[in-house]
Amino acid sequence: MTDAEMLLWSKLRGKQLNGFQFYRQKIIDNYIADFYCPIPLNPPLIKGD
């Protein structure tokens, strides 16, 4: 994981973002989302290096 991903994950895990549960690396169709929240139907797209 990159430094940016580690920082983001530290804020997402444990329902720290408005109580939403996030998961790491969820397969969606032919893609792998690095971070996934099942409540909002569209996972945020965050591109790293």
PyMOL commands that set and color helices and strands:
alter all, ss='L'
color gray80, all
select helices_A, chain A and resi 3-15
alter helices_A, ss='H'
color red, helices_A
select strands_A, chain A and resi 23-28+31-36
alter strands_A, ss='S'
color yellow, strands_A
deselect
rebuild
show_as cartoon
